[in-house]
């Protein structure tokens, strides 16, 4: 096989997927492949899939078709969560050449040669219980921040979720190794590292389920804060039962860890939380929010919530709506429940019609816009630090403040990947905070 062939990548889903796609791409380029944009002609198209929602499955099929329109002779390889959960279903998609499960996706460069004479789709998968390794990953190059994978897998088995089936048990590298990778990322010149994983608050377990010498997430962030030369760290989604007061207080006192948490709620009804097999009730969640706002009044707080879960009545939804309305949070990520094979939720009686699920989704998205607008308004006519990104959008560039307010200013190439003190002026009709850079600030 000619290893100067072109390969293109497309990623669906979470920040963790983006970090892993980037790591796999680097392995291929190190082995002589030329990485190109997905819209360009390539010999191989690699799709890293998600399977959190039914739409992600449908999106995979659409992306396969798009790739083959660009190059009908290309080989299409599917990896990721969907590939682990439904390998034979994916292999039946017209145009798919190879499907790699969780055990094999990081060995993509070793498998591509098998496609030289292969005509039928090649499926190389296995049982998720056989995954007994942890693979480092990070993404950089596309933006001014990097996503650093610090943990994989999950031991929780919430009734709506397929992630444990797709990614296996919770596992990570020891702190020393994780810090080494973080230092490698810092050398790329990025100004912000986002810590990501499936359940990062459960950091510290070996691939066989044993804890690394009593290492926990708080120990990791203390190590990164002390030793890694990067101006900003940001914590991605963390479970409320694992977000301890110690973690909150440490972030509040850190110059590097940004005042921003994303904390899944999923439902504001304790009855539904129990059916979901979540590991907390709304009282604990409210306590976490209150403590964050006590020590960091300026902190941005994002929330995941699911609507239309089986047995969710109008009363349950209104309980969720009012709980969120009264919480001092900044924005919502709203998900419409979709049935997933091999999940316990399928056995729960009380089907919620799709039109009702969509209406509830709409109500919470409107609430999210209101929450975000109210949060932004608090900071009009104040100053904060912002990290600027590279995109030139019709003469404007964008960035994010320390507390995750999206800001805009006229495009200036010299600002790219710089952290500047900015004057926040007013919220635009597009929901972005317009700002200016004080004359006293040098670029």
Number of C-alpha atoms within 10 A of each C-alpha: 9 9 14 13 13 21 24 22 21 19 20 20 16 14 22 22 24 23 22 24 26 20 18 22 22 15 16 22 16 11 13 14 21 17 18 15 13 19 14 12 20 25 17 24 27 24 24 24 23 25 24 21 17 14 11 16 18 11 13 23 15 11 17 22 17 14 26 19 13 14 17 14 14 20 23 26 28 27 26 26 26 26 30 29 24 17 22 15 11 25 20 12 14 13 21 22 23 25 28 26 26 24 19 19 24 22 14 17 19 12 15 16 13 11 16 10 7 11 8 13 21 19 18 17 20 16 14 18 13 10 18 14 13 16 14 18 24 27 26 19 11 11 17 19 24 27 27 25 28 32 28 28 23 22 15 15 17 20 20 23 21 23 23 20 20 24 22 21 24 26 31 28 21 19 22 12 13 20 20 14 19 23 16 13 25 19 13 11 16 19 22 24 26 21 22 27 29 24 21 27 23 24 27 26 22 19 19 12 14 12 17 16 11 9 15 18 20 17 15 18 20 15 15 21 21 10 13 20 16 19 16 21 27 23 20 21 21 19 19 23 15 17 20 16 13 10 17 20 15 16 26 20 13 15 13 21 23 23 25 23 25 22 23 18 23 20 28 23 21 17 14 21 20 15 19 21 16 20 14 16 19 17 10 13 19 16 13 19 19 16 15 24 17 13 14 17 13 16 23 24 22 21 19 16 20 23 25 27 26 22 16 21 15 13 10 18 21 15 16 23 18 11 15 23 15 9 13 18 23 24 24 24 16 19 20 19 21 20 16 17 13 14 15 17 21 17 10 13 10 13 13 17 10 13 10 13 19 15 14 21 21 15 12 24 17 12 17 22 15 15 20 20 17 14 20 21 15 10 18 16 11 12 17 15 17 26 25 29 22 19 16 13 11 8 10 12 20 22 26 18 22 23 18 21 21 20 26 23 18 15 19 13 13 10 17 19 20 18 21 18 18 22 21 24 17 18 19 11 7 6 15 17 26 19 22 15 16 12 8 7 9 8 11
